[in-house]
């Protein structure tokens, strides 16, 4: 299965509790942190919900 890299590009300060929980579920704790995940619909949905907080890195 394909892999995607997700990078946190903005701080979690001032974000809603739901957005913070989603960042915790991805394991992203600090800005500029990058994690690799399997490319599944659930991961894509979390990335879409977080909008401009995270980005997919090529």
C-alpha positions as CSV (number, residue, x, y, z in Angstrom):
1,X,0.0,0.0,0.0
2,X,1.1,3.5,-0.7
3,X,2.7,5.7,2.0
4,X,2.1,9.5,2.6
5,X,4.0,11.9,4.7
6,X,2.0,14.4,6.8
7,X,3.7,17.5,8.1
8,X,2.3,19.9,10.7
9,X,2.8,23.4,9.3
10,X,1.0,25.5,11.9
11,X,1.0,25.5,15.7
12,X,-1.8,23.8,17.7
13,X,-2.2,27.0,19.8
14,X,-5.6,28.5,19.5
15,X,-7.1,25.4,17.7
16,X,-10.3,23.7,18.8
17,X,-10.2,20.7,21.1
18,X,-11.3,18.4,18.3
19,X,-8.4,19.6,16.0
20,X,-6.0,19.0,18.9
21,X,-7.3,15.4,19.4
22,X,-6.9,14.8,15.7
23,X,-3.3,16.0,15.8
24,X,-2.7,13.7,18.8
25,X,-4.1,10.8,17.0
26,X,-1.7,11.4,14.1
27,X,1.2,11.8,16.7
28,X,2.0,15.3,15.6
29,X,3.2,17.2,18.7
30,X,5.3,20.1,17.4
31,X,5.3,22.4,14.3
32,X,7.4,21.1,11.3
33,X,7.1,17.5,12.6
34,X,6.7,14.9,9.8
35,X,5.1,11.4,10.1
36,X,4.6,8.6,7.6
37,X,1.3,6.8,7.3
38,X,-0.4,4.2,5.1
39,X,-2.6,6.0,2.5
40,X,-6.0,5.1,3.8
41,X,-9.3,7.0,3.6
42,X,-9.3,7.6,7.4
43,X,-5.9,9.4,7.2
44,X,-7.0,11.4,4.2
45,X,-10.1,12.4,6.1
46,X,-8.2,13.6,9.1
47,X,-5.8,15.6,6.8
48,X,-8.8,17.1,5.0
49,X,-10.5,18.1,8.4
50,X,-7.3,19.7,9.7
51,X,-7.1,21.9,6.6
52,X,-4.3,24.4,6.8
53,X,-2.7,23.0,10.0
54,X,-1.2,20.0,8.2
55,X,0.0,19.3,4.7
56,X,0.9,16.2,2.7
57,X,4.7,16.3,1.8
58,X,5.8,14.7,-1.5
